[in-house]
């Protein structure tokens, strides 16, 4: 596990499709520290295609992985990929929308993050608005 964990962290300092693909695979690792590192790293290096992997981390049974996936999503939105999350809202579950609202609230104030947060605050589900 130690080598896989170090690899996931190192990939977070890289860039490009090979890093993103390897991190997406690491999100399915048997060991939760590897999945957590992969989620955080994916937010740092992933392009628009990283969204599905980051959202997968939100559904992980391990709370630490969920926390790191949220942090990865914040980094990803901060890097300008908030518009991709806007497209996701239509197919997101209530729980995912709640978590995306937390992400948008923590992201830097950008037009995309503000738009995402505004749409989530206008959600018809009261638990998303909290």
C-alpha positions in Angstrom: 0.0 0.0 0.0 2.8 2.4 0.8 4.1 2.5 -2.8 0.6 3.0 -4.2 0.0 5.8 -1.7 3.2 7.5 -2.6 2.4 7.1 -6.3 -1.0 8.7 -5.9 0.6 11.7 -4.1 3.3 12.0 -6.7 0.8 11.9 -9.6 -0.8 14.9 -7.9 2.3 16.9 -8.8 2.1 15.9 -12.4 -0.3 16.7 -15.2 -2.0 15.3 -18.2 -4.1 12.3 -19.2 -1.7 9.6 -17.9 -1.8 11.0 -14.4 -5.5 11.5 -14.5 -6.1 7.9 -15.8 -3.9 6.4 -13.1 -5.6 8.4 -10.4 -9.0 7.4 -11.6 -7.9 3.8 -11.2 -6.5 4.5 -7.8 -9.9 5.7 -6.6 -10.9 2.0 -6.7 -8.0 0.8 -4.6 -8.8 -1.6 -1.8 -7.0 0.7 0.7 -8.7 3.9 1.7 -5.6 6.0 2.2 -4.7 5.4 -1.5 -8.3 6.3 -2.6 -8.1 9.5 -0.5 -4.7 10.6 -1.9 -6.0 9.8 -5.4 -9.1 12.0 -4.9 -7.1 14.9 -3.6 -4.5 14.6 -6.4 -7.1 14.2 -9.1 -8.5 17.6 -8.1 -5.1 19.2 -8.5 -4.2 17.7 -11.9 -7.4 16.6 -13.6 -9.0 18.3 -16.5 -12.8 18.3 -17.2 -12.7 14.6 -17.5 -11.8 14.2 -13.8 -15.3 15.0 -12.7 -16.6 11.4 -12.7 -13.7 10.2 -10.6 -14.1 13.1 -8.1 -17.8 12.4 -7.8 -17.1 8.7 -7.2 -15.0 9.7 -4.2 -18.0 11.4 -2.7 -19.8 8.1 -2.6 -16.9 6.2 -0.9 -17.9 4.4 2.3 -14.8 5.8 4.1 -15.4 9.3 5.5 -11.7 10.3 5.0 -12.0 9.5 1.3 -15.2 11.6 1.0 -13.4 14.5 2.8 -10.5 14.3 0.4 -12.8 14.1 -2.6 -14.5 17.3 -1.5 -11.1 18.9 -1.1 -10.2 17.7 -4.6 -13.4 19.1 -6.0 -12.7 22.4 -4.3 -9.2 22.5 -5.9 -10.8 21.5 -9.3 -13.4 24.2 -9.1 -10.7 26.7 -8.1 -8.8 25.7 -11.2 -11.8 26.8 -13.4 -13.9 23.6 -13.9 -17.0 24.7 -12.1 -19.0 24.8 -15.3 -18.6 21.0 -15.6 -20.3 20.6 -12.2 -23.2 22.8 -13.3 -23.9 20.2 -16.0 -23.8 17.4 -13.4 -26.6 18.9 -11.3 -29.3 17.5 -13.5 -28.3 13.9 -12.8 -27.0 14.4 -9.2 -28.7 12.7 -6.2 -29.8 14.8 -3.3 -26.8 13.7 -1.3 -24.4 14.6 -4.1 -26.1 18.1 -4.4 -25.6 18.6 -0.7 -21.9 17.7 -1.0 -21.5 19.9 -4.1 -23.0 22.8 -2.2 -20.3 22.3 0.4 -17.7 22.3 -2.3 -19.0 25.4 -3.9 -19.1 27.2 -0.6 -15.4 26.4 0.0 -14.2 27.3 -3.5 -12.6 30.6 -4.4 -15.1 33.2 -5.4 -15.2 32.8 -9.1 -18.2 33.4 -11.5 -18.4 29.6 -12.0 -18.3 28.8 -8.3 -20.8 31.5 -7.5 -23.2 30.3 -10.2 -22.9 26.7 -8.9 -23.6 27.8 -5.4 -26.5 30.0 -6.5 -28.1 27.1 -8.3 -27.6 24.8 -5.4 -29.1 27.3 -2.9 -32.1 27.6 -5.2 -32.6 23.8 -5.2 -36.1 22.6 -4.3 -34.7 20.2 -1.7 -34.3 21.9 1.7 -31.4 19.7 2.7 -29.4 21.1 -0.2 -30.1 24.7 0.8 -28.7 24.2 4.3 
